Amino acid sequence: MSATSFHDLPPQTIIEILLRLPVKDLVRSTLVNKTWYSLINHPSFISSQISRSICHSHDNALLIIPPSTSLQKDCSLFSAETSSTLIEKFDIPFETKTRTLKLIAQVHGMLLITDLQTDYASRELYLWNPYVRQHRVLVSSCYKKHLDNLETTCALGMGFDKVMNHYKIVRIIYVEDDRGELLGDVAPKVEIFSLTENVWRKIKNPGVPRLDIEDGVFVDGCYYWFERNYAIVDDTSTCHGHKLRIMSFDFHSELFGEFNLPDDLSQILARNPINKLMRFEDSLALCVVDEPLNKGDSGLPYCIWLMRQENGVVTWTLRFRYVLEECGYPLAITKNGTLVIELFCSKNPGLATIVFCNQSMIHQDHGFGECVGPVEISTSVFNLSTVDTSFRESLILYEGGKSLLKYAKY
C-alpha cells in the first residue's frame, strides 16, 4: 500500500489548508511548484484569502506609522493588550519628499500613505501592503495643473465599495477663487481612483459641502471628515458660530453628504477641545478631550462618543470615559476598547510617548512621535504618529492582485 502525500488530497482540501497559512508562508509556498504558484495567484483564492483575513484580524493590535523616516525607517505592529509585545516590524520601502508620513486609511491590509507636510500632502500617494512587501506610487491626476500649484489644498479618503467590490480613493481639490479664498466661488474638484480600473476619473458636479475639514476615517462604506473648529467662545462657553458638521462620502453612490452634531456635543466642542474622529464597534466615533469633571481635578477626561444611525435618525452616545493626568492627542481606539494616545511630556522636552489605556489603565511608552518647537500643548507643532487598529494579513496588491480585485466577494 503506497503512502498518501499532501498532493493526493482533494483540491478543495488543499485550498482550505493553504487559506489558514499566514501571508508570508503563502508567498513562500508559491515557490514550491507551478501548481501552487497558479493556485495562490488565482483570483478566487485571493478573494477567499482576503475574505478570511477580514474575519480573522488581530482584534486588539495596533499598527504604528512613525511621522518621520529620518528617525525611524519601519513601522511596528504591537499587541494593545500587553502593550509591550511586538508582533511584527515592517521596513518602509519608499520615501516621501519631506521624509514624513501620514496614514490616510487602511482597508483589508492595504495602507494609503501620503506626506505629512501640508505642501505635499495628498499629492503623491503610496499604496502599500507590508505583509507581501508590495507598494505602488500614485502620481497621476485628472487635475495635475491644480496639484502642481501649492496654493491649492487637498483632502483624501480611501474605502471599499461592497456592492461593486471595488477599492477606491477619493481626492478633493480646493482651488482659490479670484479673492484668494479656497472655500469661495470656485467649486472643489473631485476625482476617484479605482484599483480595479487603475485610473483616475473626474466626478462631475460632485456637490462637495464648503467645509474646512480635518483628517477623517473610513467606516462601513463611507469616509467621514470633521469640520475644523474656529469657534469663538465667551466666558459662558457659548459658541458664536454655526454648529460643527461632519462631511461624508459614500464609496458606492459616490455622493457627498453632511450632518450637524447634536446640541450637547456641540456645546462641548464649542470650547475647542482636542478631538479626533475614529472607528469603534463598526460605527463612527468621536474622541473629545474634555475639561475636568470637578474643579481641582488634575485628570483630563478622554470621552468616546459613538454615533448610531437608525431609520435615518442620527444619535450620539457617550460610550467611554478615560481619565489621564497629562494632555495628549488621541489617535485611535482598538476593537476591544483600548484607547491610544500620543503624549508630549513638558518635563521631558521633545519626548513623544504612545500610551495604551484600557480598563486596567495599562501604559506603555513606544516613543514614536516628534515635537517641533517649544513643548507647550497649545502652541507647539507636533508631528504625530498615525495608527491603525484593524490591520490584517492579506494578499491584496500581491502579484496581479490589482487586476484580480474585481472578482472579490465580501
Secondary structure, DSSP 8 states (H G I E B T S, - for coil): -----GGGS-HHHHHHHHHTS-HHHHHHHTTT-HHHHHHHTSHHHHHHHHHHHHHTS-TTEEEEE-SBTTT-SEEEEEETTTSS-EEEEEE-----TTSB-EEEEEETTEEEEE-SSTTTTTTSEEEEETTTTEEEEE---TTHHHHH-TTSEEEEEEEEETTTTEEEEEEEEE---TTS-TTSSS--EEEEEETTTTEEEE-SS-------EEEEEEETTEEEEEE-----B-TT--BSS---EEEEEETTT--EEEEE--HHHHHHHTT---EEEEEETTEEEEEEE---SSTT---EEEEEEEEEEETTEEEEEEEEEEEESS-EEEEEE-TTS-EEEEEE-TTSTT-EEEEEE-TT---------EEESS--TTT-EEE--EEES------TTSTTHHHHGGG---
